[in-house]
Amino acid sequence: MGILIVPAAAKAPVPAPSDAPTIVLVHGAFMDASNWDAVREELDRLGYRTIAVTLAGRGGSASDSDTPSLEAYRDAVLAAIAGETRPVVLVGHSFGGITISNVAEAAPDRIAALVYLAAYLPRNGQSLQMLAGMDRDSRTAAAFVVDAERGVASIASDQRGSLFCNDCEPATAKAAGAMMVSEPLAPLAEPARLGERFARVPRFYIRTAHDLVISPAQQSRMIAATPAAGVLQLDTGHSPMLSQPGALAALLADLAAPAASAEEHQNVR
């Protein structure tokens, strides 16, 4: 079976039904919650409630006093959804895929669906470091800068936009590079601990066809190893929330709508 190709702006936006779940947005490495601003504006216009979480270890986080770890990241998301009365849709971008997987293992009944956006989709015992090491087609290795004394990594400033926002307009790519932050090193090597609780939660994957950070080939390998209920594709680079926020919001609204059941999205792969 092939993958359903979703060109930018091809999906009709789905207005939020009265019982629509909250959409919770979890950023990836070198980013914070501000990367979701344009998508949140689009979803707000459709009537969806959203929460964007900034994880520990980066500027502006209320949890900066915490030691960054996968456990701290998981707990930050659990705290963000603690007041929600219905299960939420969790969206993880890039490294955020590992975080939402750990949240699902901890509290599967709080999650209506997991959406992996150009994300690492781990199996039990796998870390970002392990999954990235399998990706021979990623172009990030040469731009990865380690500050061992501070315990953080960063992306070389002259390559940020071209790697993470390669399909963006020049001004957007420049702004995207300026938004990027240092990333704590330790959680990148921590393995996910996943079992049958994680496996109970429906999963969807949004592939990015021109991704230079997590290559399309690596995305396909992870999906093959941990199958999803549905696989969709955007014709973008690694950061569709910046390059095509309207198209991404339309997909997320479609997946979040209660009528968008796992059965409806079967066989799009």
Helices and strands as residue ranges (DSSP letters): E 4-6, E 23-26, G 33-36, H 37-45, E 50-53, H 70-80, E 88-93, H 96-106, G 108-110, E 111-117, H 128-133, G 141-143, E 144-147, E 152-155, G 157-159, H 160-164, H 170-179, E 183-184, G 186-189, H 196-199, E 203-208, H 216-225, E 230-234, H 240-243, H 245-256
